[in-house]
Amino acid sequence: MSEFDYRSLLPKGIPVWELAIAGVAIFAMVIVFLLWYLYGYDLVIVPNTPNLMNPV
């Protein structure tokens, strides 16, 4: 078994650092979405939004 080269699946000419930056950005968006989903709408600065954890 030879080591699988994931770069062979990508189009030519894309630097690895650019993929790393895109991966970190997507990961950050996923973390923010999970925090927002778990803790309600308090993280979003919008007035008069209900809190999912403490509905009125």
Backbone atoms as SQL, in Angstrom:
CREATE TABLE atoms (id INTEGER PRIMARY KEY, chain TEXT, resi INTEGER, resn TEXT, atom TEXT, x REAL, y REAL, z REAL);
INSERT INTO atoms VALUES
  (1, 'A', 1, 'MET', 'N', 0.854, -1.201, 0.000),
  (2, 'A', 1, 'MET', 'CA', 0.000, 0.000, 0.000),
  (3, 'A', 1, 'MET', 'C', 0.888, 1.249, 0.000),
  (4, 'A', 2, 'SER', 'N', 0.747, 2.025, -1.046),
  (5, 'A', 2, 'SER', 'CA', 1.484, 3.287, -1.076),
  (6, 'A', 2, 'SER', 'C', 0.662, 4.363, -0.377),
  (7, 'A', 3, 'GLU', 'N', 1.348, 5.389, 0.088),
  (8, 'A', 3, 'GLU', 'CA', 0.657, 6.460, 0.798),
  (9, 'A', 3, 'GLU', 'C', -0.236, 7.229, -0.165),
  (10, 'A', 4, 'PHE', 'N', -1.474, 7.487, 0.257),
  (11, 'A', 4, 'PHE', 'CA', -2.439, 8.161, -0.611),
  (12, 'A', 4, 'PHE', 'C', -2.123, 9.647, -0.693),
  (13, 'A', 5, 'ASP', 'N', -2.014, 10.160, -1.910),
  (14, 'A', 5, 'ASP', 'CA', -1.705, 11.570, -2.105),
  (15, 'A', 5, 'ASP', 'C', -3.004, 12.313, -2.359),
  (16, 'A', 6, 'TYR', 'N', -3.450, 13.052, -1.344),
  (17, 'A', 6, 'TYR', 'CA', -4.727, 13.760, -1.493),
  (18, 'A', 6, 'TYR', 'C', -4.628, 14.895, -2.495),
  (19, 'A', 7, 'ARG', 'N', -3.410, 15.367, -2.767),
  (20, 'A', 7, 'ARG', 'CA', -3.252, 16.483, -3.702),
  (21, 'A', 7, 'ARG', 'C', -3.532, 16.081, -5.140),
  (22, 'A', 8, 'SER', 'N', -3.538, 14.785, -5.430),
  (23, 'A', 8, 'SER', 'CA', -3.828, 14.359, -6.790),
  (24, 'A', 8, 'SER', 'C', -5.302, 14.546, -7.137),
  (25, 'A', 9, 'LEU', 'N', -6.162, 14.664, -6.111),
  (26, 'A', 9, 'LEU', 'CA', -7.587, 14.860, -6.357),
  (27, 'A', 9, 'LEU', 'C', -7.931, 16.317, -6.644),
  (28, 'A', 10, 'LEU', 'N', -7.013, 17.232, -6.290),
  (29, 'A', 10, 'LEU', 'CA', -7.311, 18.652, -6.417),
  (30, 'A', 10, 'LEU', 'C', -6.885, 19.162, -7.791),
  (31, 'A', 11, 'PRO', 'N', -7.515, 20.253, -8.266),
  (32, 'A', 11, 'PRO', 'CA', -7.046, 20.874, -9.507),
  (33, 'A', 11, 'PRO', 'C', -5.612, 21.380, -9.345),
  (34, 'A', 12, 'LYS', 'N', -4.876, 21.418, -10.443),
  (35, 'A', 12, 'LYS', 'CA', -3.476, 21.831, -10.380),
  (36, 'A', 12, 'LYS', 'C', -3.399, 23.341, -10.130),
  (37, 'A', 13, 'GLY', 'N', -2.389, 23.736, -9.394),
  (38, 'A', 13, 'GLY', 'CA', -2.143, 25.161, -9.211),
  (39, 'A', 13, 'GLY', 'C', -2.725, 25.740, -7.933),
  (40, 'A', 14, 'ILE', 'N', -3.269, 24.911, -7.037),
  (41, 'A', 14, 'ILE', 'CA', -3.791, 25.414, -5.776),
  (42, 'A', 14, 'ILE', 'C', -2.738, 25.187, -4.687),
  (43, 'A', 15, 'PRO', 'N', -2.243, 26.249, -4.066),
  (44, 'A', 15, 'PRO', 'CA', -1.232, 26.059, -3.027),
  (45, 'A', 15, 'PRO', 'C', -1.830, 25.393, -1.797),
  (46, 'A', 16, 'VAL', 'N', -0.982, 24.661, -1.077),
  (47, 'A', 16, 'VAL', 'CA', -1.453, 23.959, 0.113),
  (48, 'A', 16, 'VAL', 'C', -1.820, 24.951, 1.210),
  (49, 'A', 17, 'TRP', 'N', -1.092, 26.063, 1.296),
  (50, 'A', 17, 'TRP', 'CA', -1.397, 27.036, 2.355),
  (51, 'A', 17, 'TRP', 'C', -2.758, 27.673, 2.142),
  (52, 'A', 18, 'GLU', 'N', -3.156, 27.818, 0.890),
  (53, 'A', 18, 'GLU', 'CA', -4.474, 28.390, 0.613),
  (54, 'A', 18, 'GLU', 'C', -5.574, 27.431, 1.076),
  (55, 'A', 19, 'LEU', 'N', -5.361, 26.134, 0.869),
  (56, 'A', 19, 'LEU', 'CA', -6.315, 25.143, 1.374),
  (57, 'A', 19, 'LEU', 'C', -6.350, 25.151, 2.896),
  (58, 'A', 20, 'ALA', 'N', -5.190, 25.358, 3.529),
  (59, 'A', 20, 'ALA', 'CA', -5.144, 25.386, 4.988),
  (60, 'A', 20, 'ALA', 'C', -5.919, 26.587, 5.524),
  (61, 'A', 21, 'ILE', 'N', -5.768, 27.749, 4.875),
  (62, 'A', 21, 'ILE', 'CA', -6.505, 28.934, 5.315),
  (63, 'A', 21, 'ILE', 'C', -8.003, 28.721, 5.136),
  (64, 'A', 22, 'ALA', 'N', -8.407, 28.122, 4.018),
  (65, 'A', 22, 'ALA', 'CA', -9.826, 27.850, 3.786),
  (66, 'A', 22, 'ALA', 'C', -10.357, 26.854, 4.813),
  (67, 'A', 23, 'GLY', 'N', -9.552, 25.855, 5.153),
  (68, 'A', 23, 'GLY', 'CA', -9.984, 24.878, 6.151),
  (69, 'A', 23, 'GLY', 'C', -10.162, 25.503, 7.519),
  (70, 'A', 24, 'VAL', 'N', -9.239, 26.377, 7.900),
  (71, 'A', 24, 'VAL', 'CA', -9.358, 27.057, 9.197),
  (72, 'A', 24, 'VAL', 'C', -10.582, 27.966, 9.213),
  (73, 'A', 25, 'ALA', 'N', -10.861, 28.642, 8.104),
  (74, 'A', 25, 'ALA', 'CA', -12.023, 29.530, 8.044),
  (75, 'A', 25, 'ALA', 'C', -13.322, 28.728, 8.163),
  (76, 'A', 26, 'ILE', 'N', -13.401, 27.607, 7.472),
  (77, 'A', 26, 'ILE', 'CA', -14.596, 26.765, 7.558),
  (78, 'A', 26, 'ILE', 'C', -14.737, 26.203, 8.966),
  (79, 'A', 27, 'PHE', 'N', -13.619, 25.790, 9.572),
  (80, 'A', 27, 'PHE', 'CA', -13.662, 25.259, 10.934),
  (81, 'A', 27, 'PHE', 'C', -14.141, 26.329, 11.916),
  (82, 'A', 28, 'ALA', 'N', -13.669, 27.558, 11.735),
  (83, 'A', 28, 'ALA', 'CA', -14.106, 28.644, 12.619),
  (84, 'A', 28, 'ALA', 'C', -15.601, 28.905, 12.460),
  (85, 'A', 29, 'MET', 'N', -16.103, 28.855, 11.228),
  (86, 'A', 29, 'MET', 'CA', -17.539, 29.071, 11.018),
  (87, 'A', 29, 'MET', 'C', -18.357, 27.963, 11.669),
  (88, 'A', 30, 'VAL', 'N', -17.872, 26.730, 11.597),
  (89, 'A', 30, 'VAL', 'CA', -18.581, 25.614, 12.230),
  (90, 'A', 30, 'VAL', 'C', -18.612, 25.794, 13.745),
  (91, 'A', 31, 'ILE', 'N', -17.494, 26.206, 14.347),
  (92, 'A', 31, 'ILE', 'CA', -17.444, 26.431, 15.795),
  (93, 'A', 31, 'ILE', 'C', -18.408, 27.536, 16.201),
  (94, 'A', 32, 'VAL', 'N', -18.425, 28.635, 15.445),
  (95, 'A', 32, 'VAL', 'CA', -19.345, 29.739, 15.765),
  (96, 'A', 32, 'VAL', 'C', -20.788, 29.281, 15.643),
  (97, 'A', 33, 'PHE', 'N', -21.094, 28.494, 14.615),
  (98, 'A', 33, 'PHE', 'CA', -22.462, 28.014, 14.459),
  (99, 'A', 33, 'PHE', 'C', -22.857, 27.091, 15.602),
  (100, 'A', 34, 'LEU', 'N', -21.939, 26.223, 16.028),
  (101, 'A', 34, 'LEU', 'CA', -22.253, 25.321, 17.140),
  (102, 'A', 34, 'LEU', 'C', -22.476, 26.098, 18.435),
  (103, 'A', 35, 'LEU', 'N', -21.646, 27.097, 18.692),
  (104, 'A', 35, 'LEU', 'CA', -21.842, 27.914, 19.892),
  (105, 'A', 35, 'LEU', 'C', -23.187, 28.634, 19.840),
  (106, 'A', 36, 'TRP', 'N', -23.521, 29.186, 18.664),
  (107, 'A', 36, 'TRP', 'CA', -24.791, 29.888, 18.509),
  (108, 'A', 36, 'TRP', 'C', -25.965, 28.921, 18.689),
  (109, 'A', 37, 'TYR', 'N', -25.819, 27.706, 18.158),
  (110, 'A', 37, 'TYR', 'CA', -26.907, 26.736, 18.247),
  (111, 'A', 37, 'TYR', 'C', -27.082, 26.228, 19.672),
  (112, 'A', 38, 'LEU', 'N', -25.980, 26.049, 20.389),
  (113, 'A', 38, 'LEU', 'CA', -26.072, 25.487, 21.736),
  (114, 'A', 38, 'LEU', 'C', -26.514, 26.524, 22.764),
  (115, 'A', 39, 'TYR', 'N', -26.052, 27.762, 22.616),
  (116, 'A', 39, 'TYR', 'CA', -26.293, 28.763, 23.659),
  (117, 'A', 39, 'TYR', 'C', -27.365, 29.767, 23.288),
  (118, 'A', 40, 'GLY', 'N', -28.049, 29.574, 22.167),
  (119, 'A', 40, 'GLY', 'CA', -29.139, 30.463, 21.815),
  (120, 'A', 40, 'GLY', 'C', -28.665, 31.673, 21.045),
  (121, 'A', 41, 'TYR', 'N', -29.555, 32.650, 20.949),
  (122, 'A', 41, 'TYR', 'CA', -29.303, 33.809, 20.109),
  (123, 'A', 41, 'TYR', 'C', -28.560, 34.926, 20.849),
  (124, 'A', 42, 'ASP', 'N', -28.071, 34.668, 22.060),
  (125, 'A', 42, 'ASP', 'CA', -27.432, 35.733, 22.819),
  (126, 'A', 42, 'ASP', 'C', -26.111, 36.180, 22.191),
  (127, 'A', 43, 'LEU', 'N', -25.479, 35.308, 21.403),
  (128, 'A', 43, 'LEU', 'CA', -24.203, 35.679, 20.812),
  (129, 'A', 43, 'LEU', 'C', -24.376, 36.626, 19.638),
  (130, 'A', 44, 'VAL', 'N', -25.576, 36.664, 19.066),
  (131, 'A', 44, 'VAL', 'CA', -25.822, 37.547, 17.932),
  (132, 'A', 44, 'VAL', 'C', -26.338, 38.878, 18.472),
  (133, 'A', 45, 'ILE', 'N', -25.725, 39.975, 18.012),
  (134, 'A', 45, 'ILE', 'CA', -26.090, 41.280, 18.531),
  (135, 'A', 45, 'ILE', 'C', -27.319, 41.768, 17.756),
  (136, 'A', 46, 'VAL', 'N', -28.483, 41.257, 18.133),
  (137, 'A', 46, 'VAL', 'CA', -29.741, 41.688, 17.529),
  (138, 'A', 46, 'VAL', 'C', -30.711, 41.924, 18.675),
  (139, 'A', 47, 'PRO', 'N', -31.330, 43.081, 18.754),
  (140, 'A', 47, 'PRO', 'CA', -32.245, 43.357, 19.860),
  (141, 'A', 47, 'PRO', 'C', -33.523, 42.531, 19.763),
  (142, 'A', 48, 'ASN', 'N', -34.063, 42.214, 20.936),
  (143, 'A', 48, 'ASN', 'CA', -35.359, 41.542, 21.051),
  (144, 'A', 48, 'ASN', 'C', -35.365, 40.163, 20.400),
  (145, 'A', 49, 'THR', 'N', -34.260, 39.416, 20.560),
  (146, 'A', 49, 'THR', 'CA', -34.248, 38.048, 20.041),
  (147, 'A', 49, 'THR', 'C', -34.481, 37.100, 21.202),
  (148, 'A', 50, 'PRO', 'N', -35.338, 36.113, 21.057),
  (149, 'A', 50, 'PRO', 'CA', -35.594, 35.180, 22.150),
  (150, 'A', 50, 'PRO', 'C', -34.396, 34.277, 22.391),
  (151, 'A', 51, 'ASN', 'N', -34.236, 33.866, 23.616),
  (152, 'A', 51, 'ASN', 'CA', -33.160, 32.937, 23.958),
  (153, 'A', 51, 'ASN', 'C', -33.720, 31.523, 23.913),
  (154, 'A', 52, 'LEU', 'N', -33.009, 30.624, 23.220),
  (155, 'A', 52, 'LEU', 'CA', -33.505, 29.260, 23.088),
  (156, 'A', 52, 'LEU', 'C', -33.488, 28.530, 24.422),
  (157, 'A', 53, 'MET', 'N', -32.521, 28.901, 25.292),
  (158, 'A', 53, 'MET', 'CA', -32.410, 28.198, 26.558),
  (159, 'A', 53, 'MET', 'C', -33.484, 28.654, 27.552),
  (160, 'A', 54, 'ASN', 'N', -33.862, 29.921, 27.484),
  (161, 'A', 54, 'ASN', 'CA', -34.842, 30.472, 28.432),
  (162, 'A', 54, 'ASN', 'C', -35.977, 31.154, 27.669),
  (163, 'A', 55, 'PRO', 'N', -36.888, 30.382, 27.110),
  (164, 'A', 55, 'PRO', 'CA', -37.985, 31.020, 26.374),
  (165, 'A', 55, 'PRO', 'C', -38.913, 31.765, 27.325),
  (166, 'A', 56, 'VAL', 'N', -39.375, 32.892, 26.866),
  (167, 'A', 56, 'VAL', 'CA', -40.265, 33.711, 27.700),
  (168, 'A', 56, 'VAL', 'C', -41.705, 33.346, 27.370);
